[in-house]
Amino acid sequence: MIAAQKLFTIRVPTKAYLKKYITARYGHPIRISNATLIGVMIFSMAQKNITTNLNTNKKDLKFKFFNDLLLFRAPISEVRTIGLGLTSDAVIQLNRFFEAHFEDDLYTWCQAHIKSSGRRKGYDKAIYSFADKYFIDLYSDITFDALKQTEFRYRKAIETNYKNFCLAQQQPQQLSFI
């Protein structure tokens, strides 16, 4: 008979909508190890001296918006070898990672669920269905307008980066040999 593996619980403050999104994707509590992307991120944040270049007041302001906790479970054997101490800067960086992951998934979901032509492409319906899929309450967790604005900004950033990339590919680099 195999003995049950002992697990260490890690609590990471986050926003309510991010908690719902992450737990809907990965379960609750989230089991992490060096074999999972989130596990690698958390373990690397614990090992490195992470800085955010934010002063104490800005860090405190960020933590005011972290109104929920994500629970992660890691094998004690990995925690012993790596050590685990998440600084406030590491928690902020992890939340930035979670937000970037969320924004990318929101954008991808909307692109897959909108019409390619017509005046009304269906962004509202796509955003509502994304919120439903991840059990995000559009009244208490995050507003519909905030989600719509997040998707719009992400989409415009991708379009701008794509245009800049295409322009750079069209203009051949001139090499000068002197």
N, C-alpha and C positions, 0 to 999 in steps of 0.2 A: 504494500500500500504506500502511495506517495504522500509525503507530508505536505500539508498546505503551506504555500509560500507566504511569508510574513510581508506585509505591505506597510509602507510609510505614507501618511496622508499629507499632501501639500495643498495649502489654501492660497489662492491667488485672487485678490480683489479685482473686480471687473464691472462692466456695465451690465444691466439686466438683459438687454437684447443680445449682447455677445454671449452671455452665459447660455441663453436659450439656444442660440445658433450652434455653439460649440458642443453643448450636451446633446442636441438633436443629431449632430453629425457623428459624435464619438461615444455617446453613452454617458451614464452618470453613476458613480464617479468615473472619471476618465483614467483608464489604465495606461501608464506611460512606461517606456523603456527606451533604450538606445536604438531600438528597431522602429520607432514611430517618429514622425516629423515633429509633433508637439513635444515628445519626450526629448528628442535631440535639442530642440530649442530651449526647453526648461533646464536641462542639464548643462548646456553650454552657458546659459545666463548665470547659473549658479557658480560656475567655475571661473568666469572672467570678471574683471572689474569693469562693469558696464557704467557708462555715464550718458546722461541725456542732455547735458549742458543747460539744464533748467535750474533756476534758483529755487530756494526753499518755498517761496510763496507760490510759484507756478506749479511745483510738485504738489503742494497742499491743495491747490485748485483742481489739479487732475484727480487727486484721490477723493475729492468731494463728489465727483461724478461716478466713482466706482461704488455702486450701491448694492452689489451682490458679490458672492464668492464662487469661484470655480474650484471644484475639488478634484485633485489628481491623486492617483495611487501609484506609487513606485515600489518596486521590490527593494527591501532593506539592503540586500546584497549590493545593489547598484548605488544606493544612497551612501553606503559606507565607503565605497571606493571613490566615489566622486565628491561626496559632501554636498550639502544642500543648504545654502543660505541666500535667499533672494533679497537683494536690496530694493529700496523703493525705485531706484533707477531701472533695475531689471524688471520689476513689475510693470512699470510704464512702457518699457520696450516690448514686453510680452503682449501687452494690450495693443500696442501699435501693430504687432504681428497679427493678432487676432482680427483687428479692424481691417487690415489690408486683405486678409484672407476672406473676410466677410464681404468687403467691397467687390473683390474679384468674383466671388460666387454670385452676388446680387447682379452684377453686370452680365455675367454669363447666362444666368437664369433669364434675365430680361431679353437678351438677344435671341435666346431660343424660343421665347414665348410671344414675341411681337410679330406684327405683320410687316412684310418688307416694303409694301407700297400703301399708298393712301394717306389721307391727312391725319387721321387718328390711328396710330400704330398699335395702341394698346399697352402703353407703358404702365398706366394705372392698374390695369387688370393683372399684369405680370408682377408688379410690386406687391399687390394684395395677395396673389397666390404664393409668392416667395415667403411673405410673412406668415401665411397659413401653414406652409410646409414646415417652417421652423418654430411654430407656436409663439410667434412674436406678437405681443399685444400692441396694437398701434395707438393705444391711448395711454397706457402706463409705462411701457418699455421705451418706445421711441415713436415719434409721430410719423404719419404717412408722408408729410411734407419733408421731413428730415431724410427719410429713406429715398424719396424721389430726388432730392437735391444731391444726396450722396451718389446715386447712380448716374445722374446727369454730369456731375463733376468728373467722375471716373471715366465716363464715356468720352467727354471732351478731352481729357488728358490723353487717353489712348489715341483719339483721332489726331491730336496735335503731334504726339510722338510719331505716329505713323506718317504724317505729312512730312515732318522733319527728316525721318529716315528715308523716305522716297526722294526728297530733294537732295540729300547727301549722296544717294546712289546715282542720281542723274548727272551730278557734277563730278567729272573725273578729277581725281587728285593730280595736281601738277607737281612733278618732281623736278627739282633743279639740282644738277650736279655741277658744282663749281670746282 
